[in-house]
Structures are given as structure tokens and as C-alpha cells.
Amino acid sequence: MVTTKSYMAKPGELTPKWWHVDATDKIVGRLASDIAVILMGKHRPTYTPHVDTGDFIVVTNAEKVQFTGKKWSQKKYTWYTGWPGQRSETAEKRLEKKPEEILREAVRRMLPKNRLGRQMLDKLKVYAGTEHPHQAQQPESRELGCK
């Protein structure tokens, strides 16, 4: 009787690649879901749920992302400060203060909520402008967030 064996990647066995994504005029949710798949490593045939098999992603022009509908004025980001009540701000205000946090927060919520998810999120590099300090890694351009 022949048994088939499943391949399970071991930590450090796969070398991650570097990808560059331009976020100009991309819809936040669609772009974030494609980025989360690559960070988790689900785009590879060697995906293993308990090992970080994903790649690094460098996102530029995060200040030019788009929301659909009226989300710029209706979407609220809330956080707890330690005092009674919560602080909140709209997506418009967040874009003015920290534009890279809009995309990073959307991706974070699509990753696993554990140590492995935090390790995956560390491989996401988001920049508001066109410049980034990762030229030495020679990231390949990739088109994400398209329909």
C-alpha cells in the first residue's frame, strides 16, 4: 500500500523574496487581502500553517490609497487609552496624520492573531511616499489589489 506524505516546511528552510507594490489608486481592502496572502505564504505550494513561509513586501505611495463609498468620512478607527471611554478618528484624519497606518491596520486584521501573525506583520514595510530604504534587497515589482 502506498502512502502519500504531505510536505511540511521547517523554520528557516525557505528563503523569502522581496516584493515592491505601488499603492497609488488601489482600494485598501483588496490590496490588504492580497498582501496578507503573500505575508502568510499562501501563494506558495509549500505553505505550512505553523511556519512563517511568507515574503517581504515593500509598499510605497500609501498616502494615495482609496476607499469605496463614503468610508473616508464614515469609517472610524478607535483605540483605548487606559482612561474611561475610547479615542476615535475618521479615516480622513488618519490619512493626514499617519497615512501608512491605514494599510498596515487593514493587513494586521487579516493576519493570524498570535505570535506568528506579529512576525508576519514585521515583514510588511509601508511608506507614504515613493522612496524606501530597501533598494539593497532588490525587490521585484508586483501588481496587487486589482479586480
Residue frames relative to the residue before (quaternion, step in Angstrom):
aa qw qx qy qz dx dy dz
M 1.0000 0.0000 0.0000 0.0000 0.00 0.00 0.00
V 0.2754 -0.7750 0.5518 0.1382 3.59 -0.83 1.00
T 0.1467 -0.7806 0.6027 0.0769 3.55 -0.86 0.96
T 0.3116 -0.7327 0.5694 0.2047 3.54 -1.03 0.73
K 0.2573 -0.7678 0.5712 0.1344 3.51 -1.07 0.77
S 0.3568 -0.7101 0.5662 0.2188 3.53 -1.05 0.80
Y 0.4066 -0.6992 0.5318 0.2509 3.53 -1.06 0.76
M 0.0594 -0.7750 0.6291 0.0130 3.56 -0.90 0.97
A 0.3478 -0.7455 0.5328 0.1983 3.56 -0.63 1.13
K 0.2907 -0.7323 0.5892 0.1794 3.52 -1.19 0.64
P 0.6175 -0.5573 0.3840 0.4009 3.62 -1.09 0.57
G 0.8173 0.2275 -0.1946 0.4923 3.55 -0.93 0.97
E 0.5182 0.6671 -0.4049 0.3501 3.59 1.24 -0.04
L 0.7527 0.3250 -0.1824 0.5427 3.59 1.06 -0.74
T 0.3209 -0.7270 0.5672 0.2161 3.57 -1.00 0.76
P 0.3716 -0.7487 0.5007 0.2252 3.60 -0.70 1.03
K 0.3528 -0.7009 0.5789 0.2219 3.54 -1.22 0.63
W 0.3573 -0.6997 0.5724 0.2346 3.54 -1.32 0.28
W 0.1004 -0.7919 0.6020 0.0207 3.57 -0.89 1.01
H 0.2062 -0.7476 0.6174 0.1319 3.54 -1.17 0.65
V 0.0623 -0.7941 0.6045 -0.0096 3.58 -0.85 1.04
D 0.2368 -0.7424 0.6106 0.1410 3.55 -0.95 0.93
A 0.2469 -0.8239 0.5000 0.1015 3.59 -0.55 1.19
T 0.3349 0.7647 -0.4968 0.2373 3.60 1.21 0.26
D 0.8646 -0.0284 -0.0422 0.4999 3.58 -0.82 1.15
K 0.4343 0.6567 -0.4928 0.3704 3.60 1.05 0.74
I 0.4612 -0.6581 0.5199 0.2898 3.55 -1.13 0.66
V 0.5632 -0.6755 0.3650 0.3055 3.56 -0.75 1.15
G 0.7128 0.4762 -0.2813 0.4314 3.60 0.70 -1.00
R 0.6701 0.4923 -0.3017 0.4664 3.58 0.94 -0.84
L 0.6539 0.4966 -0.3074 0.4810 3.56 1.00 -0.81
A 0.6655 0.5169 -0.3048 0.4438 3.59 0.92 -0.89
S 0.6628 0.4953 -0.3287 0.4553 3.61 0.94 -0.74
D 0.6424 0.5002 -0.3303 0.4776 3.61 1.02 -0.68
I 0.6407 0.5166 -0.3204 0.4691 3.59 1.02 -0.78
A 0.6494 0.5272 -0.3209 0.4443 3.60 0.94 -0.86
V 0.6250 0.5355 -0.3394 0.4555 3.60 1.03 -0.75
I 0.6859 0.4722 -0.2860 0.4742 3.59 0.93 -0.87
L 0.6426 0.5215 -0.3303 0.4538 3.62 0.99 -0.75
M 0.6826 0.4690 -0.2851 0.4825 3.59 1.06 -0.72
G 0.4600 -0.6908 0.4425 0.3396 3.59 1.16 -0.52
K 0.4016 0.7433 -0.4609 0.2716 3.60 1.22 0.26
H 0.5812 0.5790 -0.3788 0.4284 3.59 1.23 -0.17
R 0.6497 0.5074 -0.3046 0.4771 3.61 1.27 -0.22
P 0.5105 -0.6307 0.4751 0.3405 3.59 -1.13 0.50
T 0.6730 0.4880 -0.2925 0.4726 3.60 1.23 -0.32
Y 0.2449 0.7955 -0.5202 0.1915 3.61 1.18 0.48
T 0.0056 -0.7634 0.6451 -0.0324 3.53 -0.98 0.98
P 0.4696 -0.7362 0.4045 0.2718 3.61 -0.57 1.11
H 0.7622 0.3938 -0.2167 0.4659 3.61 0.96 -0.75
V 0.6805 0.4097 -0.2803 0.5389 3.61 1.31 0.17
D 0.4396 -0.6775 0.5209 0.2766 3.57 -1.05 0.76
T 0.0340 0.8263 -0.5568 0.0778 3.59 -0.17 1.29
G 0.4586 0.7227 -0.4164 0.3066 3.59 1.27 0.23
D 0.4927 -0.6457 0.5121 0.2794 3.51 -1.41 0.07
F 0.5364 -0.5817 0.4959 0.3579 3.54 -1.36 0.18
I 0.0961 -0.7859 0.6089 0.0483 3.58 -1.08 0.73
V 0.1466 -0.7552 0.6360 0.0604 3.54 -0.95 1.02
V 0.0854 -0.7990 0.5951 0.0141 3.59 -0.60 1.15
T 0.0825 -0.7833 0.6152 0.0348 3.56 -0.87 0.99
N 0.7899 0.2937 -0.2567 0.4731 3.55 -1.33 0.39
A 0.1779 0.8156 -0.5291 0.1523 3.59 0.96 0.83
E 0.5954 0.5755 -0.3663 0.4245 3.60 1.19 -0.36
K 0.6996 0.4687 -0.2650 0.4697 3.60 1.24 -0.28
V 0.3660 0.7252 -0.5054 0.2912 3.62 1.18 0.41
Q 0.2955 -0.7569 0.5626 0.1523 3.56 -1.25 0.44
F 0.2243 -0.7016 0.6529 0.1764 3.51 -1.35 0.45
T 0.4097 -0.6747 0.5433 0.2859 3.57 -1.20 0.44
G 0.8005 0.2899 -0.2113 0.4800 3.55 -1.21 0.47
K 0.7207 -0.4169 0.3344 0.4416 3.56 -1.12 -0.77
K 0.2581 0.8216 -0.4841 0.1552 3.58 1.17 0.49
W 0.5563 0.6060 -0.4145 0.3892 3.64 1.06 -0.49
S 0.7702 0.3220 -0.1948 0.5150 3.60 0.98 -0.73
Q 0.7252 0.4580 -0.2513 0.4485 3.62 1.10 -0.56
K 0.6356 0.5339 -0.3444 0.4385 3.62 1.06 -0.65
K 0.1122 -0.8016 0.5866 0.0260 3.56 -0.84 1.03
Y 0.2190 -0.7254 0.6395 0.1300 3.52 -1.12 0.82
T 0.0608 -0.8132 0.5789 0.0005 3.59 -0.68 1.08
W 0.0134 0.7802 -0.6253 0.0049 3.56 -1.21 0.55
Y 0.4298 -0.6965 0.5256 0.2320 3.52 -1.25 0.56
T 0.2761 -0.8082 0.5057 0.1222 3.59 -0.76 1.03
G 0.5910 -0.5331 0.3944 0.4594 3.58 1.20 -0.37
W 0.6678 0.4239 -0.2789 0.5446 3.55 1.26 -0.34
P 0.6579 -0.5009 0.3558 0.4354 3.62 -1.18 0.33
G 0.7576 0.3194 -0.2740 0.4989 3.55 -1.00 0.85
Q 0.3657 -0.7188 0.5463 0.2264 3.53 -1.28 0.21
R 0.3898 -0.6660 0.5749 0.2719 3.54 -1.22 0.49
S 0.0251 0.7991 -0.6007 0.0061 3.57 -1.10 0.59
E 0.0286 -0.7672 0.6401 0.0301 3.51 -1.33 0.42
T 0.5070 -0.6464 0.4746 0.3161 3.58 -1.17 0.55
A 0.6668 -0.4998 0.3692 0.4114 3.54 -1.29 0.25
E 0.5864 0.5753 -0.3651 0.4379 3.62 1.12 -0.60
K 0.6777 0.4825 -0.2816 0.4781 3.58 0.91 -0.95
R 0.6424 0.5223 -0.3204 0.4604 3.57 1.00 -0.82
L 0.6305 0.5335 -0.3310 0.4563 3.59 1.05 -0.76
E 0.6563 0.5052 -0.3131 0.4647 3.60 1.03 -0.73
K 0.7353 0.4310 -0.2339 0.4679 3.59 0.91 -0.94
K 0.8119 -0.0495 0.1087 0.5714 3.58 0.58 -1.21
P 0.1424 -0.8430 0.5103 0.0933 3.64 0.24 1.17
E 0.6388 0.5386 -0.3486 0.4247 3.62 1.04 -0.58
E 0.6031 0.5855 -0.3563 0.4081 3.61 1.18 -0.47
I 0.5449 0.6069 -0.4098 0.4085 3.62 1.15 -0.40
L 0.7246 0.4210 -0.2431 0.4884 3.57 0.81 -1.00
R 0.6385 0.5341 -0.3371 0.4398 3.60 0.96 -0.82
E 0.6631 0.5025 -0.3021 0.4653 3.60 0.98 -0.83
A 0.6388 0.5202 -0.3297 0.4611 3.58 1.02 -0.76
V 0.6659 0.4815 -0.3012 0.4837 3.60 0.99 -0.81
R 0.6287 0.5609 -0.3408 0.4172 3.60 0.94 -0.86
R 0.6898 0.4897 -0.2813 0.4530 3.56 0.98 -0.84
M 0.6693 0.4775 -0.2993 0.4841 3.61 1.26 -0.24
L 0.6162 0.5374 -0.3445 0.4612 3.60 1.26 -0.10
P 0.6513 -0.4941 0.3775 0.4349 3.62 -1.22 0.24
K 0.3821 -0.7284 0.5278 0.2118 3.56 -1.07 0.79
N 0.5482 0.5672 -0.4347 0.4345 3.57 0.46 1.23
R 0.7663 -0.3481 0.2503 0.4785 3.59 -1.26 -0.20
L 0.6445 0.5279 -0.3203 0.4510 3.55 1.02 -0.79
G 0.6378 0.5246 -0.3229 0.4623 3.59 1.05 -0.71
R 0.6471 0.4985 -0.3200 0.4800 3.59 1.03 -0.74
Q 0.6272 0.5238 -0.3287 0.4735 3.57 1.08 -0.70
M 0.6417 0.5118 -0.3183 0.4742 3.59 1.05 -0.74
L 0.6606 0.5199 -0.3089 0.4449 3.58 0.96 -0.85
D 0.5937 0.5729 -0.3613 0.4346 3.59 1.15 -0.54
K 0.6544 0.5131 -0.3121 0.4595 3.60 1.19 -0.42
L 0.5873 0.5333 -0.3749 0.4798 3.59 1.29 0.11
K 0.0703 -0.7864 0.6137 -0.0035 3.56 -0.73 1.12
V 0.0331 -0.8204 0.5697 -0.0362 3.60 -0.44 1.23
Y 0.0334 -0.7952 0.6051 -0.0217 3.57 -0.91 1.00
A 0.5018 -0.6813 0.4526 0.2814 3.55 -0.98 0.90
G 0.7624 0.3547 -0.1910 0.5065 3.61 0.96 -0.80
T 0.6969 -0.4740 0.3450 0.4131 3.54 -1.30 -0.35
E 0.6548 0.5214 -0.3098 0.4510 3.61 1.19 -0.43
H 0.0497 0.7729 -0.6323 0.0191 3.56 -1.19 0.67
P 0.4674 -0.7192 0.4476 0.2530 3.62 -1.08 0.68
H 0.5653 0.6288 -0.3727 0.3823 3.63 1.16 0.40
Q 0.2452 0.7907 -0.5255 0.1964 3.59 1.06 0.68
A 0.6055 0.5843 -0.3586 0.4041 3.61 1.07 -0.64
Q 0.6640 0.4959 -0.3096 0.4661 3.61 1.13 -0.54
Q 0.3020 -0.7973 0.4696 0.2291 3.60 1.32 -0.12
P 0.0384 0.8290 -0.5566 0.0386 3.61 0.57 1.10
E 0.3842 -0.7010 0.5563 0.2270 3.55 -1.10 0.81
S 0.4614 -0.6718 0.4997 0.2934 3.57 -1.03 0.75
R 0.0096 -0.7870 0.6161 -0.0311 3.52 -1.08 0.81
E 0.3353 -0.7353 0.5604 0.1812 3.56 -1.01 0.86
L 0.0491 0.7979 -0.5944 0.0875 3.58 -0.54 1.21
G 0.7551 0.4182 -0.2798 0.4203 3.55 -1.27 0.32
C 0.4852 0.6441 -0.4530 0.3800 3.59 1.19 0.34
K 0.6095 -0.5738 0.4023 0.3706 3.55 -1.22 0.46
